[in-house]
């Protein structure tokens, strides 16, 4: 039986709660070739270099003979290259931020406060809570539904589709296990149902415009025209999916990390203003997106003593780069006052997450308010159980005992 590489070990479900020892081993070879012919980039400098390298493609259609790893995200701006990407991103950004919608994010702050305050109010009288199910998930999913114009009553429907799609993705040695193959085989049907739901919703907005980005995308007459129908549906799926999954993991991991580091939690309670740099550190410390699988080399690329041949799949390991000691001093230490925290938790370059300002606003209020109001929170199980997905890494549940919730 072949010995597994550090990358293969990091991808095992049993190691999801703590992949960092395997990342440490992986970084000894910054760009490492894997048995399947893919190349894993695990160090900060090399990862950032490739994020800005035009010889690296995000378009899975340009990967000859390779597995189409993106799956549900094919045909979105995340799997497009310039100039197609640039035009489509501008069409979408017109409805999300400056210059056309300069107050869009800031205008959401009262609603964000209302949503998370209500979730904390609902915890009153309880002595045990699940931070994921009762706080980290319902908050961001409600926010993104309001931003996009998705009816809140549809949340249980698409939540099931998203969970099934996430569980069906596996890039590691367990991908060929019968049970995992069954989950993977179910993904296309789940994604098809999700797409049809979104197509129907978008068609309703075409006939009768309403609030939110989806209606705007269908009816916008910007200088570069509207997105084609298929692109609208594809990117609607991306925004609804990624627009809450990453923030769910950020909030859940923030609560978990601060409970594990009482010195930093005490510092935050004494100095609440630290939540602004603190969210950046929490995102670096436990990256909501651990890796990204859709990049490939358009031509031979020489980097860190390795040649990545043209056409080769490239995995960018953000979770490892954010713990690289060559870039971050004492990277395994949580420090809410860390200086020059230029993490790659939201990527860099042309694919930098345009939803990052909204996620930051949500996490800053949610985490600070949780620890202001929840009395004596204590972890019930550590580590908590993790979801199977290797890209969007986060706890499946996070049980916490509490003494109460103050006003």
SULHUGI-V58664 format. One record per residue. N is the residue number from 0. RES is the residue in three letters. PSI is psi in degrees with one decimal (999 if undefined). OMEGA is omega in radians with two decimals (999 if undefined). Layout:
N,RES,PSI,OMEGA  N,RES,PSI,OMEGA
//
This chain:
0,UNK,129.1,-3.08  1,UNK,142.5,3.08  2,UNK,131.8,-3.11  3,UNK,144.7,3.07  4,UNK,162.4,3.06  5,UNK,-34.1,3.12  6,UNK,-45.8,3.11  7,UNK,-37.6,3.10  8,UNK,-40.3,3.13  9,UNK,-29.6,-3.10  10,UNK,-9.5,3.13  11,UNK,140.6,-3.12  12,UNK,-35.3,-3.13  13,UNK,-19.6,-3.11  14,UNK,10.3,-3.08  15,UNK,-36.0,-3.09  16,UNK,-25.8,-3.11  17,UNK,80.0,3.12  18,UNK,-4.0,-2.92  19,UNK,-35.5,3.05  20,UNK,-32.8,3.12  21,UNK,-35.1,3.05  22,UNK,-40.8,3.14  23,UNK,-42.5,3.10  24,UNK,-38.9,-3.12  25,UNK,-38.1,-3.09  26,UNK,-13.0,3.07  27,UNK,-23.0,3.01  28,UNK,94.2,-2.97  29,UNK,-37.6,3.10  30,UNK,106.0,-2.98  31,UNK,133.4,3.09  32,UNK,134.1,-3.13  33,UNK,161.9,-3.11  34,UNK,-26.7,-3.13  35,UNK,3.4,3.12  36,UNK,-1.0,3.08  37,UNK,163.9,3.13  38,UNK,129.9,-3.11  39,UNK,127.7,3.12  40,UNK,118.1,-2.95  41,UNK,-8.4,-3.10  42,UNK,150.4,-3.00  43,UNK,-51.5,-3.04  44,UNK,-46.6,-3.11  45,UNK,-38.1,3.12  46,UNK,-46.5,3.13  47,UNK,-38.4,3.11  48,UNK,-45.1,-3.11  49,UNK,-28.6,3.09  50,UNK,-26.0,-3.11  51,UNK,10.0,-3.06  52,UNK,117.8,-3.11  53,UNK,-9.5,3.08  54,UNK,-4.2,3.10  55,UNK,123.8,-3.10  56,UNK,148.0,3.01  57,UNK,-5.5,-3.03  58,UNK,110.7,-3.10  59,UNK,-17.2,3.10  60,UNK,-17.2,-3.10  61,UNK,12.2,-3.10  62,UNK,91.4,-3.02  63,UNK,126.2,3.05  64,UNK,9.4,-3.07  65,UNK,161.4,3.08  66,UNK,135.2,3.11  67,UNK,86.4,-2.91  68,UNK,-25.0,-2.99  69,UNK,-35.0,3.10  70,UNK,-113.0,-3.06  71,UNK,-18.8,-3.07  72,UNK,3.3,3.04  73,UNK,144.5,3.09  74,UNK,12.7,3.09  75,UNK,171.9,-3.14  76,UNK,-21.9,-3.13  77,UNK,-20.2,3.12  78,UNK,35.2,3.05  79,UNK,154.7,3.05  80,UNK,162.8,3.00  81,UNK,151.0,-0.01  82,UNK,-9.1,3.12  83,UNK,-46.1,3.14  84,UNK,-44.6,-3.02  85,UNK,-42.7,-3.13  86,UNK,-46.8,-3.11  87,UNK,-39.4,3.13  88,UNK,-41.0,3.11  89,UNK,-39.6,3.11  90,UNK,-37.8,-3.12  91,UNK,-40.4,-3.10  92,UNK,-24.5,3.08  93,UNK,-29.5,-3.04  94,UNK,3.9,-3.01  95,UNK,-25.5,-3.06  96,UNK,-167.6,-3.12  97,UNK,152.0,-0.01  98,UNK,-18.4,-3.04  99,UNK,-34.9,-3.12  100,UNK,65.7,-3.01  101,UNK,-23.5,-3.05  102,UNK,9.3,-3.02  103,UNK,-50.6,-3.09  104,UNK,-51.3,-3.13  105,UNK,-33.9,-3.14  106,UNK,-15.7,3.11  107,UNK,-12.5,-3.01  108,UNK,-47.2,3.11  109,UNK,-38.5,-3.14  110,UNK,-39.2,3.09  111,UNK,-44.4,3.12  112,UNK,-41.5,-3.12  113,UNK,-43.0,-3.08  114,UNK,-51.9,-3.08  115,UNK,-31.8,3.06  116,UNK,-41.7,3.11  117,UNK,-38.3,3.11  118,UNK,-38.6,3.09  119,UNK,-38.9,3.08  120,UNK,-37.0,-3.12  121,UNK,-17.2,-3.13  122,UNK,-8.1,-3.11  123,UNK,136.4,-3.13  124,UNK,-7.4,3.14  125,UNK,152.0,3.06  126,UNK,-10.3,3.05  127,UNK,134.2,3.14  128,UNK,157.6,2.95  129,UNK,107.4,-3.05  130,UNK,-33.9,-3.13  131,UNK,-58.4,-3.04  132,UNK,-30.3,-3.03  133,UNK,-6.9,-3.04  134,UNK,-61.2,-3.01  135,UNK,-32.0,3.09  136,UNK,-55.0,-3.02  137,UNK,-29.4,3.13  138,UNK,-63.4,-3.11  139,UNK,-35.9,-3.11  140,UNK,-33.7,3.07  141,UNK,-41.9,3.13  142,UNK,-49.9,-3.06  143,UNK,-32.9,3.08  144,UNK,-40.3,3.11  145,UNK,-38.9,3.11  146,UNK,-42.7,-3.04  147,UNK,-24.3,-3.09  148,UNK,36.5,3.11  149,UNK,129.3,3.13  150,UNK,134.0,-3.09  151,UNK,-28.1,-3.12  152,UNK,-11.6,3.12  153,UNK,-7.7,-3.05  154,UNK,-48.8,-3.14  155,UNK,-33.5,-3.13  156,UNK,-55.7,-3.05  157,UNK,-18.9,3.07  158,UNK,-40.7,3.11  159,UNK,-40.3,3.11  160,UNK,-43.7,-3.12  161,UNK,-44.6,3.12  162,UNK,-42.9,-3.14  163,UNK,-40.3,3.13  164,UNK,-40.8,3.13  165,UNK,-44.8,-3.12  166,UNK,-20.4,-3.10  167,UNK,-5.8,-3.13  168,UNK,127.6,3.09  169,UNK,124.0,-3.13  170,UNK,4.1,-3.01  171,UNK,-167.1,-3.09  172,UNK,-12.2,3.12  173,UNK,0.6,-3.09  174,UNK,-28.2,-3.10  175,UNK,2.4,3.06  176,UNK,140.4,-3.07  177,UNK,-42.2,-3.11  178,UNK,-40.4,3.12  179,UNK,-37.6,3.09  180,UNK,-35.4,3.08  181,UNK,-43.7,3.12  182,UNK,-41.9,-3.13  183,UNK,-40.2,-3.13  184,UNK,-24.5,-3.12  185,UNK,-13.6,-3.03  186,UNK,-48.9,-3.09  187,UNK,-40.5,-3.14  188,UNK,-41.1,3.12  189,UNK,-43.7,-3.14  190,UNK,-38.3,3.12  191,UNK,-41.4,3.10  192,UNK,-41.6,3.13  193,UNK,-47.0,3.14  194,UNK,-41.4,-3.13  195,UNK,-40.1,3.07  196,UNK,-46.3,-3.13  197,UNK,-39.8,3.12  198,UNK,-41.3,3.12  199,UNK,-42.0,-3.14  200,UNK,-43.9,-3.13  201,UNK,-37.8,3.10  202,UNK,-36.7,3.08  203,UNK,-41.2,-3.14  204,UNK,-26.8,3.07  205,UNK,-38.3,-3.13  206,UNK,-35.8,-3.11  207,UNK,97.2,-3.12  208,UNK,148.9,3.14  209,UNK,-165.2,-3.12  210,UNK,155.0,3.01  211,UNK,165.9,-3.07  212,UNK,-34.7,-3.10  213,UNK,-44.8,3.09  214,UNK,-39.7,3.12  215,UNK,-42.2,-3.13  216,UNK,-36.0,-3.12  217,UNK,-35.3,-2.97  218,UNK,0.0,-3.09  219,UNK,135.4,3.07  220,UNK,63.4,-3.14  221,UNK,176.2,-3.07  222,UNK,-22.9,-3.12  223,UNK,13.2,3.10  224,UNK,179.0,-3.11  225,UNK,156.2,2.98  226,UNK,143.3,3.01  227,UNK,156.0,-3.09  228,UNK,-47.3,-3.11  229,UNK,-38.9,3.13  230,UNK,-35.9,3.10  231,UNK,-46.2,-3.13  232,UNK,-45.4,3.14  233,UNK,-47.2,-3.09  234,UNK,-24.7,3.00  235,UNK,-42.4,3.09  236,UNK,-45.1,3.13  237,UNK,-48.8,-3.06  238,UNK,-40.6,3.13  239,UNK,-38.0,-3.11  240,UNK,-61.9,-3.07  241,UNK,-21.2,-3.08  242,UNK,-15.5,3.06  243,UNK,-29.7,-3.07  244,UNK,-46.2,-3.10  245,UNK,-36.2,-3.12  246,UNK,-35.7,3.03  247,UNK,-49.0,-3.12  248,UNK,-37.4,3.12  249,UNK,-46.1,-3.11  250,UNK,-44.8,3.14  251,UNK,-45.1,3.14  252,UNK,-32.3,3.12  253,UNK,-44.7,3.09  254,UNK,-46.3,-3.14  255,UNK,-47.4,-3.08  256,UNK,-40.4,-3.13  257,UNK,-33.8,3.07  258,UNK,-28.7,3.08  259,UNK,-17.9,-3.08  260,UNK,76.1,-3.05  261,UNK,-26.2,3.10  262,UNK,-39.4,3.11  263,UNK,-34.4,3.08  264,UNK,-42.0,3.11  265,UNK,-38.3,3.10  266,UNK,-41.7,3.13  267,UNK,-38.5,3.13  268,UNK,-34.9,3.10  269,UNK,-32.4,-3.06  270,UNK,79.5,-3.06  271,UNK,-24.1,-3.14  272,UNK,-14.9,3.12  273,UNK,-7.0,3.14  274,UNK,-27.4,-3.11  275,UNK,-58.0,3.02  276,UNK,-25.3,-3.10  277,UNK,-39.0,3.12  278,UNK,-36.9,3.09  279,UNK,-41.6,3.13  280,UNK,-39.5,3.13  281,UNK,-35.3,3.10  282,UNK,-36.9,3.06  283,UNK,-44.3,-3.00  284,UNK,-41.0,3.10  285,UNK,88.2,-3.04  286,UNK,126.8,3.13  287,UNK,-35.9,3.02  288,UNK,110.1,-3.06  289,UNK,-33.7,-3.07  290,UNK,162.3,3.03  291,UNK,131.3,-2.91  292,UNK,2.3,-2.94  293,UNK,-1.4,-3.08  294,UNK,153.9,3.04  295,UNK,161.6,-3.10  296,UNK,126.8,3.09  297,UNK,-23.9,3.07  298,UNK,172.6,3.12  299,UNK,133.8,-3.13  300,UNK,122.4,3.07  301,UNK,122.4,-3.13  302,UNK,131.3,3.08  303,UNK,39.6,3.09  304,UNK,9.2,-3.12  305,UNK,144.4,3.02  306,UNK,119.4,3.02  307,UNK,111.2,-3.08  308,UNK,150.6,3.09  309,UNK,136.6,3.13  310,UNK,-9.2,-3.08  311,UNK,137.6,3.01  312,UNK,143.8,3.12  313,UNK,125.3,3.03  314,UNK,122.1,3.07  315,UNK,117.5,-3.06  316,UNK,89.3,-3.13  317,UNK,-38.8,-3.11  318,UNK,-35.4,3.10  319,UNK,-45.0,-3.13  320,UNK,-35.4,-3.14  321,UNK,-6.4,3.04  322,UNK,21.1,-3.10  323,UNK,116.9,-3.12  324,UNK,-17.0,3.06  325,UNK,-19.4,-3.14  326,UNK,-34.7,-3.07  327,UNK,123.3,3.11  328,UNK,134.1,-3.10  329,UNK,61.7,-2.98  330,UNK,-21.4,3.14  331,UNK,8.7,3.10  332,UNK,128.4,3.07  333,UNK,124.1,-3.10  334,UNK,102.3,-3.09  335,UNK,-14.9,3.12  336,UNK,21.0,-3.10  337,UNK,127.2,3.13  338,UNK,154.3,3.03  339,UNK,51.2,-3.04  340,UNK,74.0,-3.12  341,UNK,66.4,-3.12  342,UNK,170.6,3.09  343,UNK,31.1,-3.14  344,UNK,-24.6,3.08  345,UNK,20.2,-3.10  346,UNK,-168.7,3.07  347,UNK,174.2,3.09  348,UNK,-155.7,-3.00  349,UNK,-19.4,-3.13  350,UNK,18.8,3.05  351,UNK,136.3,-3.04  352,UNK,114.3,-3.12  353,UNK,-8.3,3.04  354,UNK,1.4,-3.07  355,UNK,-42.8,3.14  356,UNK,-37.5,3.12  357,UNK,-43.5,3.13  358,UNK,-41.3,3.12  359,UNK,-45.8,-3.12  360,UNK,-44.0,3.11  361,UNK,-49.3,-3.06  362,UNK,-39.5,-3.13  363,UNK,-45.3,-3.14  364,UNK,-46.4,-3.05  365,UNK,-47.3,-3.07  366,UNK,-45.7,-3.13  367,UNK,-39.7,-3.12  368,UNK,-35.8,3.09  369,UNK,-49.2,-3.07  370,UNK,-15.4,3.02  371,UNK,-36.6,-2.98  372,UNK,-32.5,-3.07  373,UNK,126.0,-3.04  374,UNK,124.1,3.03  375,UNK,56.7,3.11  376,UNK,138.3,-3.09  377,UNK,132.8,3.12  378,UNK,135.6,3.10  379,UNK,-40.1,3.14  380,UNK,132.2,-3.11  381,UNK,114.5,0.10  382,UNK,154.7,3.04  383,UNK,165.8,3.05  384,UNK,141.6,-3.12  385,UNK,154.5,3.03  386,UNK,158.6,-3.06  387,UNK,-30.1,-2.97  388,UNK,134.8,-3.08  389,UNK,-18.3,3.13  390,UNK,-60.8,-3.12  391,UNK,84.4,-3.01  392,UNK,127.3,3.10  393,UNK,161.4,3.11  394,UNK,141.1,3.03  395,UNK,-36.2,3.00  396,UNK,159.6,3.12  397,UNK,90.5,-3.10  398,UNK,132.4,-3.11  399,UNK,128.0,2.99  400,UNK,139.7,-3.10  401,UNK,158.6,3.07  402,UNK,-10.3,3.14  403,UNK,-179.8,3.10  404,UNK,118.0,-3.13  405,UNK,164.0,3.11  406,UNK,999,999
//
